């Protein structure tokens, strides 16, 4: 009886809180909210059916919808985690393709296209795609860790990788050793609690990181370094101005945060606070991209560079590739580099 009651409380309370955080008008707004809303709906569907007790599962049409929607939770979690740690994230290329593949296979596996196609070994295909998602997320979080300027979020990156890897290993061990149908009630309750605790932790991280970072991604012109605030060390500001405006160090595609810190000659923590709190950027790359895009914009509208190829302008402006140049330019300027050049040639 105790497990029965605990099962109901965890699933109903968890789904209610998630949907409130995602949809309620008065709920705190997470920066990655567009990706959290589908995740909350998927988890709610998962909670509706994740119980071995048939009497406690949502039944009828609502239960059927919950089962189907729950099948998309892995993609929603993957994309949301990426968006929490990178506000520029948009599903593109391989990330979008794997996500769409998961949604299609999960739809068939859950019987959306008919019961005759469901349960035909597709769970192993989903395990393979899920392993790729975990590997990709782990690489992304650890690779960009040094450039993350928000201390609490930077420290959380390694924890997310460790927790998700542990969860994946545990699920795979259960599926291989005990079978996909093994699901005692205590295990379902524990699974639901872990999932809810992990989601709540990341949501709190997203909410806390918003206030100090949002402005940096909407700025269309480089900030005047001389007017960056009265609480900035004048000597530190002079060094930063020299690096950006005189030495133009941001035009080097190989520039790393460690080298930038060494060049400015200040403690790493001080440099992080300057770029994050005074200049409004949550990531070192976004800080550099503002100045790199400004340089590219100048070249695109300069008649002397009219015949320069876009790849040449990208490399000369500090970008390592044309793809990264196009993404950063669209994010900051709201249009493509070729579109800006075409528009400027009309005058």
Buried (B, 14 or more C-beta within 10 A) or exposed (E): EEEEEBBBEBBEEBBEBBBEBBEEEEBEEBBBBEBBBBBBBBBBBBBBBBBBEEEBBBEEEEBBBBBBBBBBBBBBBBBBBBBBBBBBBBBEEEBEEBBEBBBEBBBBBBBBEEEEBBEEEBBEBBBEBBEBBBEBBBEBBEEBBBBBBBEEBBEBBEBBBEBBBEBBEEEEEBBEEEEEEEBEBEEBBEBBEBBBEBBBBBBEBBBBBBEBBEEBBEBEEBBEBEEBEEEBEEEBBEBBBBBBBEEEBBBEBEBEBEEBBEBBEBEBEEBBBBBBBBBBBBBBBBBBBBBBBBBBBEBBBEEEBEEBEBEEBBBBBBBEEBEBBBBBBBBBBEEEBEBBBEEBEEE
